[in-house]
Amino acid sequence: MVTRRELVRALAGAVGEAAVIYRPEDLLLYEYDATIEKSQPYAVVLPATAQEVADCVHVCRSFGIPVTPRGAGTGLSGGAVPARAGVVISTARMRQILEIDVENRLAVVQPGVANLHVSEAAAVHGLFYAPDPSSQKACTIGGNVAENAGGPHCLALGVTQNHVLGIEVVTADGDVRWLGGRVPDAHGYDLRGLFIGSEGTLGIATSVIVRLLPVPPSVRTLLAIFDSIEAASRTVSAVIGAGMITAALEMRDNDTIRAAEAGLHCGYPEDAGAVLLIELDGVADAVEAQSGRATDICYANGTREVRSASSAAERALLWRGRKEAIGSLGQLAPNYYILDGVVPRSRLVETMRRVEAISAAAGLQVANVFHAGDGNLHPCIVFDEREPGATARVLEAGAAVMQACVDAGGALSGEHGVGFEKQQFMAWLYNEADLENMARLRPVFGNDGLFNPCKVIPEGTGCGEMAHQAAALRAAGPDAYI
Ligand SMILES: Cc1cc2nc3c(=O)[nH]c(=O)nc-3n(C[C@H](O)[C@H](O)[C@H](O)COP(=O)(O)OP(=O)(O)OC[C@H]3O[C@@H](n4cnc5c(N)ncnc54)[C@H](O)[C@@H]3O)c2cc1C
């Protein structure tokens, strides 16, 4: 048993007083991520080194207090929300790019570095880091590793898993270890691969070696405009079916276009039923030939018009309209709930129809943004949480959408992870033996139940009362036992 005051004192011993956040008004910032679940931690620590991270983990273990790692808090499955209160370990002070090794085309970065900063730093050498989540201005490399993040350009180049060579990790029991290293394909079991996508349940990444790629010599960005989502979806299947590997193939529906145009003014046609952003890159001649082919396929499948960005500024504007589209949904309603499911591309159209039917039945408005080439859909339910019962209705509709993805032969997440949000749905896809096998991996990294609890694998009791817990915590004084 320990009081909050004693816990804070012990953490301050590990990282210094200035790096511990414990006042209730400050903790408010750490009770949520980019989804809608909330739970307040007892304290947040901001270590600056792997050793300080390890010391914090040891302090928490000695008191039997849960630990939740946190990057930028842009996660969309509640992964950084401290479901059973406890201590949040934030990587916000670990923000340095330690090395760019041009000869070996890699960078060594601390976990709190924002994704985009890696490509910005590598650009002077003609290199870039490929996985580009739409949140890349804010989300961290540590969070990307934990979620195996994807992005618009992962269609051709692969997700985080394909671009991380090695990770220094503080395991759930406070050991500092390296998984993988500076060269690919190390022998033996791939523990690096296991850690990537483990959603902060096995340990905290404290240093990451990422692969860098040469910036392509030529890029062409096309905007294909359609009257309907059906025609745009048919085109996606036709492009992929023709054997083309586009650098990106992104779709947005009318609601998302209108919301983004209202705030961003990127020049998207507001009367379109859907648009496809198609990017081709490589050597100039091949890009020209491929963009001609893609344009022909669009017209054969009913596009109204294909525009081509004629300058870097125009291209940046088109991408701004895509990458900042989700943030623009604030134009439609004060809150949004973004879902993340994957279906086989050939079942995209029928799944979209089911999503439409679900939202209509619930009286909810849904805007759609997708990494269409991957069959990864993001229905965004827009709503106002101040309306009584709205959040419950939204969560219910969200569950029905996930069920629709599973029924179509898909999966629960393309990139945002299972986190807290979808752990109870795991049994739709995995039987008890599968879930048990997953759970058995946790003790290998020292997780005996207190490291990012209530995430990924259904745990049942104690995981559903997050909001109440937060309220009770606020009411209890610093000398109450926790
Ligand atoms: C507008 C918007 C657009 C988005 N677009 C995309 C997209 O295109 N593709 C995509 O994949 N995602 C996208 N996301 C989701 C999110 O940005 C990613 O999941 C991202 O990887 C989370 O990084 P973060 O630093 O914010 O992590 P957080 O939200 O802080 O944490 C996410 C998870 O990672 C764990 N974690 C954080 N840091 C570490 C660490 N150092 N070691 C171990 N575990 C850690 C946490 O415990 C948690 O489980 C989007 C989010 C938003 C809000």
The ligand as an ORCA input file, in Angstrom:
! r2SCAN-3c Opt
* xyz 0 1
  C      -5.744     12.854    -37.098
  C      -5.086     11.509    -36.900
  C      -4.644     10.798    -38.013
  C      -4.034      9.550    -37.843
  N      -3.562      8.883    -38.944
  C      -2.939      7.705    -38.797
  C      -2.419      7.009    -39.939
  O      -2.516      7.457    -41.084
  N      -1.814      5.819    -39.702
  C      -1.684      5.289    -38.455
  O      -1.111      4.213    -38.313
  N      -2.169      5.931    -37.375
  C      -2.776      7.108    -37.504
  N      -3.253      7.766    -36.391
  C      -3.143      7.130    -35.058
  C      -1.875      7.494    -34.251
  O      -1.347      8.741    -34.667
  C      -0.839      6.384    -34.361
  O      -1.328      5.199    -33.763
  C       0.510      6.729    -33.716
  O       1.416      5.676    -33.972
  C       0.434      6.962    -32.210
  O       1.623      7.595    -31.797
  P       1.671      8.438    -30.439
  O       3.058      8.896    -30.234
  O       0.649      9.491    -30.440
  O       1.308      7.295    -29.386
  P       0.312      7.324    -28.155
  O      -1.061      7.634    -28.580
  O       0.883      8.148    -27.069
  O       0.384      5.794    -27.714
  C      -0.097      4.797    -28.569
  C       0.289      3.427    -27.995
  O       1.689      3.286    -28.020
  C       2.210      3.030    -26.715
  N       3.497      3.725    -26.690
  C       3.730      5.052    -26.910
  N       5.052      5.284    -26.868
  C       5.648      4.101    -26.620
  C       6.995      3.687    -26.461
  N       8.013      4.541    -26.542
  N       7.236      2.381    -26.227
  C       6.228      1.487    -26.138
  N       4.947      1.817    -26.253
  C       4.661      3.105    -26.509
  C       1.148      3.533    -25.772
  O       1.161      2.838    -24.551
  C      -0.127      3.235    -26.549
  O      -0.489      1.893    -26.350
  C      -3.876      9.012    -36.536
  C      -4.314      9.741    -35.436
  C      -4.914     10.969    -35.595
  C      -5.369     11.723    -34.377
*
